[in-house]
Amino acid sequence: MVFQDEFELQTYNHGDLQDITERVEQIVKQSGIRTGLAHIFNVGSTASIGTIEFEPGLKRDLPELLDRLIPPSRDYGHEQTWHDGNGHSHLQATWLGPALTVPVRQGHLKLGTWQQIFHIECDIKPRQRQIVVTILGE
């Protein structure tokens, strides 16, 4: 069986990290699937999905780490082409990836105690994001 739904997410700035675990869990419950996989996908090339312990220190650390590893710069090839200031945004999002797959067991996401699903905005401006959740299983 396959079930798919989506939701919109408003982001506010570069590095905006949001916990989307409950929204994904609601879709899992709606699906009626007891055992399978939940695939969570960000539509767009400048944001990412992953897991983290969603606490204030890591909410600060992850965006700061991304900016140290892939800092804003006008030297990226993307900047040479588009001059839009977000070459680093594309690279950060590509490095983290647009999607995550989580097991579904007994009708719930199988996550660790300190593991939540996050969405991070890597673009330089607020965005309205579309998150597609596909549940596969029985």
TIMI-2910 file (N, C-alpha, C, CB; in pm, 1 decimal, decimal comma, always signed):
<rs>
+----------+----------+----------+----------+----------+----------+----------+----------+----------+----------+----------+----------+------+
!      n_x !      n_y !      n_z !     ca_x !     ca_y !     ca_z !      c_x !      c_y !      c_z !     cb_x !     cb_y !     cb_z ! resn !
+----------+----------+----------+----------+----------+----------+----------+----------+----------+----------+----------+----------+------+
!    +83,3 !   -117,2 !     +0,0 !     +0,0 !     +0,0 !     +0,0 !    +88,5 !   +124,6 !     +0,0 !    -95,2 !     -0,8 !   +121,0 !  Met !
!    +42,6 !   +227,9 !    -69,1 !   +114,4 !   +355,4 !    -74,5 !    +17,2 !   +466,8 !    -38,4 !   +177,5 !   +379,5 !   -215,9 !  Val !
!    +60,7 !   +556,8 !    +48,4 !    -17,8 !   +672,9 !    +88,6 !    +72,5 !   +794,3 !    +76,2 !    -74,3 !   +657,8 !   +234,7 !  Phe !
!    +19,7 !   +903,4 !    +20,8 !   +101,6 !  +1023,8 !     +5,8 !    +20,4 !  +1146,6 !    +44,4 !   +154,3 !  +1037,2 !   -139,1 !  Gln !
!    +84,5 !  +1236,9 !   +115,1 !    +24,9 !  +1364,2 !   +151,6 !   +137,3 !  +1466,7 !   +155,5 !    -50,9 !  +1355,8 !   +289,1 !  Asp !
!   +100,6 !  +1591,1 !   +172,8 !   +201,9 !  +1695,6 !   +179,1 !   +153,9 !  +1806,2 !   +271,9 !   +233,0 !  +1751,6 !    +38,0 !  Glu !
!   +248,4 !  +1890,6 !   +310,6 !   +212,9 !  +2008,1 !   +390,4 !   +305,2 !  +2122,3 !   +352,4 !   +222,1 !  +1977,9 !   +543,1 !  Phe !
!   +258,2 !  +2243,2 !   +381,7 !   +335,3 !  +2364,7 !   +356,4 !   +407,8 !  +2403,9 !   +484,6 !   +243,3 !  +2480,9 !   +306,4 !  Glu !
!   +524,3 !  +2463,4 !   +467,5 !   +606,7 !  +2506,9 !   +579,4 !   +660,8 !  +2645,4 !   +547,4 !   +722,6 !  +2406,0 !   +607,5 !  Leu !
!   +635,3 !  +2742,1 !   +632,1 !   +689,5 !  +2876,0 !   +615,5 !   +824,6 !  +2883,1 !   +686,7 !   +591,1 !  +2983,8 !   +670,8 !  Gln !
!   +927,3 !  +2926,3 !   +613,8 !  +1057,9 !  +2947,5 !   +677,0 !  +1082,9 !  +3097,6 !   +686,2 !  +1172,7 !  +2876,2 !   +596,8 !  Thr !
!  +1177,6 !  +3136,2 !   +771,8 !  +1193,2 !  +3277,1 !   +803,5 !  +1328,6 !  +3336,7 !   +767,7 !  +1169,3 !  +3296,7 !   +946,7 !  Tyr !
!  +1433,0 !  +3253,9 !   +760,0 !  +1564,9 !  +3306,9 !   +726,4 !  +1661,6 !  +3191,4 !   +702,2 !  +1617,6 !  +3399,9 !   +838,9 !  Asn !
!  +1779,0 !  +3227,3 !   +656,2 !  +1886,3 !  +3129,6 !   +636,9 !  +1919,0 !  +3065,1 !   +771,1 !  +2013,3 !  +3196,7 !   +575,0 !  His !
!  +1919,9 !  +2932,2 !   +773,5 !  +1950,7 !  +2859,2 !   +896,2 !  +1830,0 !  +2829,2 !   +982,3 !  +2048,8 !  +2935,7 !   +976,2 !  Gly !
!  +1711,5 !  +2869,3 !   +938,5 !  +1588,4 !  +2840,6 !  +1014,4 !  +1568,5 !  +2689,9 !  +1021,7 !  +1463,8 !  +2909,2 !   +948,7 !  Asp !
!  +1573,5 !  +2636,7 !  +1142,4 !  +1561,9 !  +2492,8 !  +1168,0 !  +1428,1 !  +2468,3 !  +1237,3 !  +1682,1 !  +2439,6 !  +1255,7 !  Leu !
!  +1344,1 !  +2380,5 !  +1178,3 !  +1212,2 !  +2353,0 !  +1234,4 !  +1193,1 !  +2203,6 !  +1255,1 !  +1102,0 !  +2408,5 !  +1143,2 !  Gln !
!  +1129,4 !  +2169,8 !  +1366,6 !  +1095,8 !  +2031,6 !  +1399,1 !   +964,8 !  +1997,3 !  +1329,0 !  +1084,7 !  +2010,3 !  +1554,3 !  Asp !
!   +969,5 !  +1901,0 !  +1236,2 !   +849,2 !  +1862,0 !  +1162,2 !   +803,2 !  +1721,3 !  +1198,8 !   +874,8 !  +1870,4 !  +1012,2 !  Ile !
!   +856,0 !  +1666,6 !  +1307,0 !   +824,9 !  +1529,1 !  +1346,9 !   +675,0 !  +1506,5 !  +1363,6 !   +896,5 !  +1495,0 !  +1476,6 !  Thr !
!   +608,0 !  +1592,4 !  +1436,8 !   +465,1 !  +1572,4 !  +1463,9 !   +381,7 !  +1578,5 !  +1335,7 !   +415,1 !  +1677,7 !  +1563,3 !  Glu !
!   +417,7 !  +1665,8 !  +1244,5 !   +342,4 !  +1675,3 !  +1118,9 !   +357,8 !  +1548,0 !  +1036,7 !   +388,9 !  +1796,9 !  +1037,0 !  Arg !
!   +478,6 !  +1492,1 !  +1036,3 !   +501,1 !  +1366,5 !   +964,8 !   +428,0 !  +1251,9 !  +1035,2 !   +652,7 !  +1335,8 !   +954,5 !  Val !
!   +434,3 !  +1249,7 !  +1167,7 !   +365,6 !  +1145,6 !  +1245,1 !   +214,8 !  +1147,7 !  +1217,7 !   +392,5 !  +1164,3 !  +1396,2 !  Glu !
!   +156,3 !  +1264,8 !  +1204,6 !    +12,8 !  +1275,1 !  +1173,6 !    -18,5 !  +1209,0 !  +1039,5 !    -31,7 !  +1423,0 !  +1171,4 !  Gln !
!    +68,3 !  +1228,5 !   +941,1 !    +47,0 !  +1167,5 !   +809,3 !    +61,1 !  +1015,8 !   +818,2 !   +146,8 !  +1224,5 !   +705,7 !  Ile !
!   +156,4 !   +968,3 !   +897,2 !   +170,0 !   +823,6 !   +917,8 !    +40,7 !   +767,6 !   +975,8 !   +289,8 !   +791,9 !  +1011,5 !  Val !
!    -14,2 !   +832,5 !  +1075,4 !   -139,9 !   +785,7 !  +1136,8 !   -253,5 !   +786,8 !  +1034,4 !   -177,4 !   +874,2 !  +1258,8 !  Lys !
!   -263,2 !   +893,2 !   +953,8 !   -368,8 !   +902,0 !   +851,3 !   -358,2 !   +789,1 !   +750,0 !   -361,9 !  +1036,6 !   +778,9 !  Gln !
!   -236,7 !   +744,8 !   +724,1 !   -214,4 !   +643,3 !   +620,8 !   -274,4 !   +508,3 !   +657,5 !    -66,4 !   +627,3 !   +595,2 !  Ser !
!   -281,6 !   +478,3 !   +786,5 !   -328,1 !   +347,7 !   +830,4 !   -224,0 !   +238,1 !   +814,4 !   -451,0 !   +310,5 !   +755,0 !  Gly !
!   -107,0 !   +272,4 !   +765,9 !     +0,9 !   +174,5 !   +747,0 !    +65,8 !   +146,2 !   +881,9 !   +107,1 !   +226,1 !   +644,0 !  Ile !
!    +79,8 !    +20,2 !   +914,5 !   +134,6 !    -21,8 !  +1043,7 !   +284,2 !    -52,3 !  +1036,6 !    +60,2 !   -144,1 !  +1094,2 !  Arg !
!   +329,0 !   -108,8 !   +922,9 !   +469,7 !   -147,2 !   +906,7 !   +516,4 !   -103,2 !   +769,2 !   +489,4 !   -301,0 !   +925,4 !  Thr !
!   +625,7 !    -28,4 !   +764,4 !   +676,3 !    +16,2 !   +635,0 !   +779,4 !   +125,5 !   +648,5 !   +563,4 !    +64,1 !   +548,9 !  Gly !
!   +773,3 !   +220,0 !   +554,9 !   +869,4 !   +329,2 !   +549,5 !   +797,7 !   +461,5 !   +526,2 !   +973,4 !   +304,5 !   +439,5 !  Leu !
!   +848,8 !   +566,1 !   +590,2 !   +802,5 !   +702,7 !   +565,4 !   +915,3 !   +776,1 !   +494,0 !   +761,4 !   +776,3 !   +699,7 !  Ala !
!   +885,4 !   +828,2 !   +377,7 !   +982,8 !   +906,3 !   +301,7 !   +939,5 !  +1051,8 !   +304,3 !   +995,8 !   +854,4 !   +154,8 !  His !
!  +1028,8 !  +1139,9 !   +352,1 !   +998,3 !  +1281,3 !   +368,5 !  +1088,9 !  +1358,3 !   +273,3 !  +1017,9 !  +1328,2 !   +517,8 !  Ile !
!  +1027,9 !  +1441,6 !   +185,4 !  +1102,3 !  +1507,9 !    +78,2 !  +1070,8 !  +1656,8 !    +74,5 !  +1070,0 !  +1443,7 !    -57,3 !  Phe !
!  +1174,3 !  +1740,2 !    +72,4 !  +1160,8 !  +1884,5 !    +52,4 !  +1164,3 !  +1913,1 !    -97,3 !  +1273,8 !  +1963,2 !   +127,3 !  Asn !
!  +1061,0 !  +1979,0 !   -147,7 !  +1057,4 !  +2018,3 !   -288,2 !  +1134,7 !  +2149,5 !   -301,0 !   +909,1 !  +2033,3 !   -340,5 !  Val !
!  +1243,6 !  +2147,9 !   -372,7 !  +1327,6 !  +2267,0 !   -389,6 !  +1472,9 !  +2234,6 !   -365,4 !  +1283,1 !  +2378,4 !   -295,5 !  Gly !
!  +1560,2 !  +2320,5 !   -416,3 !  +1703,9 !  +2290,4 !   -414,8 !  +1783,9 !  +2367,8 !   -309,8 !  +1761,4 !  +2318,7 !   -549,5 !  Ser !
!  +1716,3 !  +2438,8 !   -218,8 !  +1790,7 !  +2516,2 !   -119,1 !  +1741,6 !  +2492,3 !    +24,2 !  +1781,0 !  +2663,7 !   -151,8 !  Thr !
!  +1691,8 !  +2372,1 !    +51,9 !  +1654,6 !  +2334,4 !   +188,4 !  +1673,7 !  +2184,0 !   +203,3 !  +1506,7 !  +2376,0 !   +221,0 !  Ala !
!  +1678,1 !  +2137,7 !   +327,5 !  +1708,1 !  +1997,0 !   +353,7 !  +1622,4 !  +1941,2 !   +466,0 !  +1855,0 !  +1980,0 !   +387,9 !  Ser !
!  +1619,9 !  +1808,0 !   +469,4 !  +1549,1 !  +1730,7 !   +571,0 !  +1650,4 !  +1636,2 !   +636,0 !  +1427,5 !  +1651,0 !   +509,0 !  Ile !
!  +1640,5 !  +1615,3 !   +767,1 !  +1728,8 !  +1521,2 !   +835,3 !  +1677,7 !  +1491,4 !   +974,7 !  +1871,1 !  +1575,9 !   +842,0 !  Gly !
!  +1762,4 !  +1428,0 !  +1056,1 !  +1728,7 !  +1404,3 !  +1196,2 !  +1835,2 !  +1466,3 !  +1285,4 !  +1714,9 !  +1252,9 !  +1225,1 !  Thr !
!  +1791,4 !  +1505,4 !  +1403,6 !  +1880,0 !  +1568,2 !  +1501,0 !  +1811,4 !  +1562,4 !  +1637,1 !  +1914,4 !  +1716,2 !  +1460,6 !  Ile !
!  +1886,6 !  +1577,9 !  +1743,7 !  +1824,2 !  +1604,8 !  +1873,1 !  +1786,3 !  +1752,2 !  +1870,0 !  +1921,0 !  +1570,2 !  +1996,0 !  Glu !
!  +1658,1 !  +1779,2 !  +1865,9 !  +1609,7 !  +1915,6 !  +1844,1 !  +1611,7 !  +1992,6 !  +1975,7 !  +1466,8 !  +1914,7 !  +1783,9 !  Phe !
!  +1726,9 !  +2048,9 !  +2006,3 !  +1745,0 !  +2126,5 !  +2129,2 !  +1820,3 !  +2254,8 !  +2094,5 !  +1822,1 !  +2043,7 !  +2238,1 !  Glu !
!  +1813,0 !  +2357,1 !  +2179,3 !  +1866,4 !  +2489,1 !  +2144,0 !  +2012,1 !  +2491,0 !  +2099,2 !  +1852,0 !  +2579,2 !  +2259,7 !  Pro !
!  +2097,7 !  +2412,4 !  +2162,8 !  +2238,5 !  +2412,3 !  +2125,3 !  +2260,1 !  +2364,0 !  +1983,5 !  +2317,4 !  +2326,7 !  +2220,4 !  Gly !
!  +2197,8 !  +2251,0 !  +1949,2 !  +2213,5 !  +2197,4 !  +1813,5 !  +2138,9 !  +2281,2 !  +1710,6 !  +2164,3 !  +2053,2 !  +1807,6 !  Leu !
!  +2028,7 !  +2345,4 !  +1750,5 !  +1957,5 !  +2435,5 !  +1659,5 !  +2048,3 !  +2551,2 !  +1616,4 !  +1829,2 !  +2490,0 !  +1726,7 !  Lys !
!  +2140,6 !  +2589,3 !  +1703,2 !  +2238,5 !  +2693,3 !  +1671,0 !  +2360,1 !  +2633,3 !  +1600,2 !  +2282,7 !  +2767,3 !  +1798,9 !  Arg !
!  +2404,9 !  +2516,6 !  +1648,1 !  +2528,4 !  +2456,9 !  +1597,5 !  +2520,8 !  +2415,0 !  +1451,0 !  +2564,1 !  +2337,9 !  +1680,8 !  Asp !
!  +2410,3 !  +2352,6 !  +1409,8 !  +2403,3 !  +2302,0 !  +1272,6 !  +2412,5 !  +2414,5 !  +1168,9 !  +2273,9 !  +2224,0 !  +1252,5 !  Leu !
!  +2332,3 !  +2520,0 !  +1177,6 !  +2347,6 !  +2628,0 !  +1079,5 !  +2486,3 !  +2693,4 !  +1082,9 !  +2241,7 !  +2733,7 !  +1103,4 !  Pro !
!  +2541,5 !  +2709,4 !  +1203,0 !  +2675,7 !  +2768,2 !  +1213,1 !  +2780,5 !  +2678,5 !  +1147,2 !  +2712,5 !  +2792,3 !  +1360,4 !  Glu !
!  +2769,5 !  +2547,4 !  +1168,3 !  +2862,4 !  +2453,2 !  +1106,7 !  +2852,4 !  +2459,5 !   +954,3 !  +2834,6 !  +2310,3 !  +1156,2 !  Leu !
!  +2731,1 !  +2460,8 !   +902,9 !  +2713,1 !  +2469,0 !   +757,3 !  +2777,4 !  +2595,3 !   +700,8 !  +2563,6 !  +2465,9 !   +721,5 !  Leu !
!  +2762,0 !  +2707,7 !   +770,5 !  +2820,9 !  +2833,0 !   +721,7 !  +2973,1 !  +2833,9 !   +732,5 !  +2763,8 !  +2950,6 !   +798,9 !  Asp !
!  +3028,7 !  +2756,7 !   +825,7 !  +3175,5 !  +2746,1 !   +832,1 !  +3227,3 !  +2655,2 !   +720,5 !  +3220,6 !  +2691,7 !   +970,6 !  Arg !
!  +3155,5 !  +2544,6 !   +695,6 !  +3199,1 !  +2449,5 !   +592,3 !  +3176,1 !  +2502,3 !   +450,9 !  +3126,1 !  +2317,1 !   +609,4 !  Leu !
!  +3061,6 !  +2567,1 !   +431,2 !  +3024,0 !  +2619,4 !   +299,3 !  +2975,9 !  +2762,6 !   +320,7 !  +2912,1 !  +2530,0 !   +229,4 !  Ile !
!  +3068,9 !  +2857,2 !   +332,7 !  +3031,9 !  +2994,7 !   +368,8 !  +2972,9 !  +3073,7 !   +251,5 !  +3153,4 !  +3067,7 !   +422,4 !  Pro !
!  +2895,3 !  +3176,2 !   +285,9 !  +2850,2 !  +3267,7 !   +180,6 !  +2971,0 !  +3326,9 !   +108,2 !  +2761,6 !  +3380,9 !   +240,0 !  Pro !
!  +2961,9 !  +3334,7 !    -23,1 !  +3073,9 !  +3386,0 !   -103,3 !  +3023,2 !  +3419,7 !   -242,7 !  +3190,8 !  +3282,3 !   -110,6 !  Ser !
!  +3083,0 !  +3517,1 !   -303,1 !  +3051,2 !  +3551,8 !   -442,3 !  +3138,9 !  +3473,8 !   -540,4 !  +3068,8 !  +3703,1 !   -465,1 !  Arg !
!  +3223,3 !  +3382,5 !   -488,8 !  +3316,3 !  +3308,7 !   -574,0 !  +3259,2 !  +3179,3 !   -632,7 !  +3438,9 !  +3276,7 !   -496,1 !  Asp !
!  +3142,0 !  +3134,8 !   -586,4 !  +3084,0 !  +3011,0 !   -637,8 !  +3040,7 !  +3028,8 !   -782,6 !  +2964,7 !  +2967,0 !   -551,5 !  Tyr !
!  +3049,4 !  +2921,5 !   -859,8 !  +3005,8 !  +2925,3 !   -999,4 !  +2861,2 !  +2969,2 !  -1014,1 !  +3023,9 !  +2789,8 !  -1062,7 !  Gly !
!  +2777,1 !  +2929,0 !   -920,3 !  +2636,2 !  +2970,5 !   -923,8 !  +2624,9 !  +3123,2 !   -919,3 !  +2558,2 !  +2907,8 !   -805,5 !  His !
!  +2711,2 !  +3186,0 !   -840,5 !  +2710,8 !  +3332,4 !   -831,2 !  +2755,8 !  +3397,0 !   -962,1 !  +2801,5 !  +3378,6 !   -716,6 !  Glu !
!  +2850,7 !  +3334,0 !  -1028,6 !  +2898,1 !  +3386,0 !  -1155,9 !  +2785,4 !  +3386,2 !  -1259,3 !  +3017,2 !  +3303,3 !  -1206,6 !  Gln !
!  +2697,1 !  +3285,7 !  -1249,4 !  +2586,5 !  +3271,7 !  -1344,4 !  +2467,1 !  +3358,2 !  -1307,4 !  +2543,4 !  +3127,1 !  -1352,9 !  Thr !
!  +2423,0 !  +3351,4 !  -1181,4 !  +2295,5 !  +3412,6 !  -1143,3 !  +2307,4 !  +3539,5 !  -1059,4 !  +2214,9 !  +3313,7 !  -1068,6 !  Trp !
!  +2418,7 !  +3560,1 !   -990,4 !  +2439,5 !  +3680,2 !   -907,6 !  +2326,9 !  +3700,6 !   -805,5 !  +2450,6 !  +3803,9 !   -997,1 !  His !
!  +2277,8 !  +3590,0 !   -745,2 !  +2164,6 !  +3600,9 !   -653,3 !  +2201,0 !  +3579,5 !   -506,4 !  +2059,9 !  +3502,4 !   -692,3 !  Asp !
!  +2329,6 !  +3561,2 !   -477,1 !  +2374,3 !  +3553,2 !   -338,5 !  +2348,5 !  +3422,1 !   -267,2 !  +2311,0 !  +3659,1 !   -263,0 !  Gly !
!  +2301,7 !  +3318,1 !   -338,4 !  +2269,1 !  +3195,0 !   -267,1 !  +2340,6 !  +3070,7 !   -319,6 !  +2122,5 !  +3172,6 !   -273,2 !  Asn !
!  +2456,9 !  +3087,5 !   -378,3 !  +2534,0 !  +2970,9 !   -420,8 !  +2562,0 !  +2877,0 !   -305,2 !  +2664,6 !  +3014,4 !   -484,2 !  Gly !
!  +2599,9 !  +2932,3 !   -190,2 !  +2625,0 !  +2849,0 !    -71,4 !  +2498,5 !  +2776,1 !    -26,8 !  +2679,0 !  +2935,1 !    +44,1 !  His !
!  +2382,2 !  +2837,1 !    -46,9 !  +2255,4 !  +2774,6 !     -8,1 !  +2232,5 !  +2644,9 !    -84,4 !  +2138,6 !  +2870,9 !    -32,3 !  Ser !
!  +2258,3 !  +2648,4 !   -214,5 !  +2242,9 !  +2528,3 !   -296,6 !  +2341,3 !  +2420,0 !   -252,8 !  +2263,5 !  +2561,7 !   -445,4 !  His !
!  +2464,4 !  +2459,2 !   -225,7 !  +2566,4 !  +2361,9 !   -186,9 !  +2537,5 !  +2301,2 !    -49,2 !  +2704,2 !  +2427,9 !   -186,7 !  Leu !
!  +2495,3 !  +2383,0 !    +45,9 !  +2460,8 !  +2331,4 !   +179,0 !  +2346,1 !  +2231,6 !   +169,7 !  +2423,0 !  +2447,0 !   +274,0 !  Gln !
!  +2242,2 !  +2267,9 !    +94,5 !  +2125,9 !  +2179,4 !    +81,4 !  +2163,4 !  +2049,6 !     +9,9 !  +2012,5 !  +2250,7 !     +5,4 !  Ala !
!  +2248,0 !  +2059,3 !    -90,0 !  +2291,1 !  +1939,3 !   -161,4 !  +2372,0 !  +1848,7 !    -69,8 !  +2373,6 !  +1976,8 !   -285,3 !  Thr !
!  +2457,8 !  +1908,2 !    +11,5 !  +2542,1 !  +1830,8 !   +102,1 !  +2457,8 !  +1753,7 !   +204,0 !  +2641,0 !  +1923,1 !   +174,3 !  Trp !
!  +2354,6 !  +1817,6 !   +259,4 !  +2268,4 !  +1750,3 !   +357,1 !  +2165,9 !  +1658,5 !   +290,5 !  +2196,5 !  +1853,5 !   +442,5 !  Leu !
!  +2115,4 !  +1697,0 !   +174,7 !  +2017,4 !  +1616,8 !   +101,4 !  +1874,3 !  +1662,3 !   +124,8 !  +2030,6 !  +1472,2 !   +140,0 !  Gly !
!  +1788,0 !  +1639,7 !    +25,6 !  +1649,8 !  +1688,3 !    +32,7 !  +1552,3 !  +1592,5 !    +99,7 !  +1601,1 !  +1717,8 !   -104,2 !  Pro !
!  +1596,9 !  +1472,7 !   +137,8 !  +1500,7 !  +1371,2 !   +181,1 !  +1555,3 !  +1284,3 !   +293,2 !  +1460,8 !  +1283,9 !    +64,1 !  Ala !
!  +1460,6 !  +1215,0 !   +357,7 !  +1492,1 !  +1124,4 !   +467,5 !  +1391,4 !  +1009,9 !   +462,1 !  +1488,4 !  +1198,2 !   +606,9 !  Leu !
!  +1435,6 !   +889,7 !   +494,5 !  +1346,1 !   +774,9 !   +505,9 !  +1355,2 !   +720,7 !   +648,2 !  +1381,9 !   +664,1 !   +401,1 !  Thr !
!  +1238,1 !   +702,1 !   +710,8 !  +1229,8 !   +655,7 !   +849,6 !  +1141,3 !   +531,4 !   +854,1 !  +1173,5 !   +767,8 !   +943,8 !  Val !
!  +1180,6 !   +427,4 !   +927,1 !  +1093,3 !   +310,5 !   +940,6 !   +962,4 !   +346,3 !  +1011,3 !  +1165,5 !   +199,1 !  +1017,5 !  Pro !
!   +857,4 !   +275,1 !   +972,8 !   +728,6 !   +282,6 !  +1042,1 !   +706,1 !   +146,5 !  +1107,4 !   +609,8 !   +320,5 !   +942,9 !  Val !
!   +681,3 !   +148,5 !  +1236,7 !   +656,9 !    +25,0 !  +1312,0 !   +535,9 !    +47,9 !  +1402,7 !   +783,7 !    -17,5 !  +1396,1 !  Arg !
!   +442,9 !    -45,5 !  +1398,7 !   +321,2 !    -38,2 !  +1478,9 !   +247,7 !    +95,3 !  +1459,9 !   +354,9 !    -58,3 !  +1626,3 !  Gln !
!   +250,8 !   +144,8 !  +1334,8 !   +177,4 !   +265,5 !  +1300,3 !   +240,6 !   +396,2 !  +1342,6 !    +45,5 !   +258,0 !  +1358,2 !  Gly !
!   +368,9 !   +391,6 !  +1384,3 !   +438,4 !   +512,3 !  +1429,5 !   +578,1 !   +518,9 !  +1368,7 !   +446,9 !   +515,8 !  +1583,5 !  His !
!   +631,1 !   +640,3 !  +1358,7 !   +770,3 !   +656,9 !  +1316,8 !   +860,4 !   +588,7 !  +1418,3 !   +807,4 !   +807,5 !  +1302,2 !  Leu !
!   +958,4 !   +515,7 !  +1371,5 !  +1054,6 !   +449,2 !  +1460,7 !  +1178,0 !   +538,9 !  +1472,0 !  +1093,4 !   +305,2 !  +1407,3 !  Lys !
!  +1170,6 !   +631,7 !  +1567,9 !  +1279,8 !   +724,9 !  +1593,6 !  +1333,9 !   +701,6 !  +1733,8 !  +1233,0 !   +871,6 !  +1576,7 !  Leu !
!  +1459,2 !   +738,2 !  +1755,0 !  +1517,2 !   +729,6 !  +1888,1 !  +1457,8 !   +834,5 !  +1980,9 !  +1668,3 !   +745,4 !  +1881,1 !  Gly !
!  +1478,5 !   +815,8 !  +2109,4 !  +1424,7 !   +906,7 !  +2210,7 !  +1463,1 !  +1051,5 !  +2184,0 !  +1473,0 !   +865,8 !  +2348,6 !  Thr !
!  +1586,3 !  +1074,3 !  +2143,9 !  +1636,6 !  +1210,4 !  +2123,4 !  +1651,4 !  +1241,9 !  +1974,8 !  +1771,2 !  +1229,0 !  +2194,7 !  Trp !
!  +1569,7 !  +1182,7 !  +1891,9 !  +1582,5 !  +1197,7 !  +1746,6 !  +1453,1 !  +1255,0 !  +1689,2 !  +1616,3 !  +1061,4 !  +1679,6 !  Gln !
!  +1462,8 !  +1373,6 !  +1633,4 !  +1349,1 !  +1437,2 !  +1570,1 !  +1382,1 !  +1465,0 !  +1423,5 !  +1310,7 !  +1567,5 !  +1644,0 !  Gln !
!  +1277,2 !  +1480,5 !  +1343,3 !  +1293,3 !  +1513,5 !  +1201,7 !  +1295,8 !  +1665,5 !  +1189,2 !  +1178,2 !  +1450,8 !  +1114,2 !  Ile !
!  +1398,9 !  +1716,8 !  +1122,4 !  +1408,2 !  +1861,1 !  +1104,4 !  +1400,7 !  +1899,1 !   +957,1 !  +1537,5 !  +1913,8 !  +1165,4 !  Phe !
!  +1363,3 !  +2023,5 !   +936,3 !  +1373,8 !  +2090,0 !   +806,3 !  +1463,8 !  +2209,7 !   +830,5 !  +1231,1 !  +2132,8 !   +747,0 !  His !
!  +1562,6 !  +2230,3 !   +743,7 !  +1648,4 !  +2347,6 !   +755,7 !  +1644,1 !  +2428,2 !   +626,4 !  +1793,5 !  +2306,2 !   +789,1 !  Ile !
!  +1624,4 !  +2557,2 !   +644,1 !  +1625,4 !  +2649,7 !   +530,9 !  +1769,3 !  +2693,1 !   +506,2 !  +1533,0 !  +2773,6 !   +557,3 !  Glu !
!  +1818,6 !  +2665,7 !   +386,7 !  +1954,1 !  +2706,8 !   +350,5 !  +1953,6 !  +2831,6 !   +262,3 !  +2026,0 !  +2592,8 !   +279,0 !  Cys !
!  +1838,1 !  +2869,1 !   +208,8 !  +1831,1 !  +2986,8 !   +122,7 !  +1846,9 !  +3113,2 !   +206,8 !  +1697,4 !  +2989,8 !    +44,3 !  Asp !
!  +1868,8 !  +3225,1 !   +139,7 !  +1898,5 !  +3351,0 !   +207,6 !  +1774,9 !  +3434,6 !   +236,4 !  +1994,1 !  +3431,3 !   +125,5 !  Ile !
!  +1657,2 !  +3381,4 !   +204,2 !  +1533,7 !  +3457,4 !   +226,6 !  +1424,0 !  +3363,1 !   +275,2 !  +1489,1 !  +3530,9 !    +96,7 !  Lys !
!  +1318,8 !  +3418,1 !   +335,2 !  +1205,1 !  +3334,0 !   +376,7 !  +1144,3 !  +3264,4 !   +255,7 !  +1097,3 !  +3418,7 !   +449,5 !  Pro !
!  +1096,7 !  +3143,5 !   +278,6 !  +1036,6 !  +3065,4 !   +169,8 !   +913,2 !  +2992,1 !   +219,8 !  +1138,5 !  +2964,9 !   +111,5 !  Arg !
!   +822,2 !  +2965,4 !   +128,2 !   +708,0 !  +2877,6 !   +154,6 !   +748,4 !  +2742,7 !    +96,8 !   +571,0 !  +2932,9 !    +90,5 !  Gln !
!   +768,5 !  +2644,1 !   +182,6 !   +818,4 !  +2513,4 !   +140,2 !   +706,1 !  +2410,6 !   +131,6 !   +926,3 !  +2464,5 !   +236,3 !  Arg !
!   +721,1 !  +2321,5 !    +37,3 !   +629,0 !  +2209,5 !    +20,6 !   +704,3 !  +2083,1 !    +62,8 !   +575,8 !  +2199,0 !   -128,5 !  Gln !
!   +647,7 !  +2009,8 !   +158,6 !   +707,0 !  +1886,5 !   +207,7 !   +614,1 !  +1772,3 !   +167,5 !   +729,4 !  +1890,9 !   +363,5 !  Ile !
!   +666,7 !  +1675,8 !    +93,0 !   +589,5 !  +1561,2 !    +47,9 !   +627,9 !  +1440,6 !   +133,5 !   +613,8 !  +1533,0 !   -103,9 !  Val !
!   +526,4 !  +1373,7 !   +189,5 !   +548,8 !  +1256,8 !   +273,6 !   +480,1 !  +1137,7 !   +206,3 !   +494,4 !  +1279,8 !   +420,0 !  Val !
!   +559,1 !  +1034,8 !   +177,2 !   +508,2 !   +912,4 !   +115,0 !   +528,6 !   +798,2 !   +212,2 !   +578,8 !   +883,2 !    -21,3 !  Thr !
!   +418,8 !   +727,3 !   +242,4 !   +424,4 !   +613,1 !   +333,3 !   +403,9 !   +486,7 !   +249,9 !   +316,3 !   +624,7 !   +447,8 !  Ile !
!   +498,2 !   +394,1 !   +261,8 !   +490,8 !   +265,1 !   +190,3 !   +485,5 !   +153,6 !   +292,7 !   +612,8 !   +245,4 !    +93,4 !  Leu !
!   +397,7 !    +57,9 !   +273,4 !   +393,9 !    -55,4 !   +365,0 !   +259,3 !   -122,0 !   +369,1 !   +431,7 !    -12,0 !   +502,2 !  Gly !
!   +234,3 !   -186,8 !   +483,3 !   +107,2 !   -258,9 !   +499,6 !    +49,8 !   -236,5 !   +637,5 !   +126,1 !   -408,8 !   +475,1 !  Glu !
+----------+----------+----------+----------+----------+----------+----------+----------+----------+----------+----------+----------+------+
</rs>
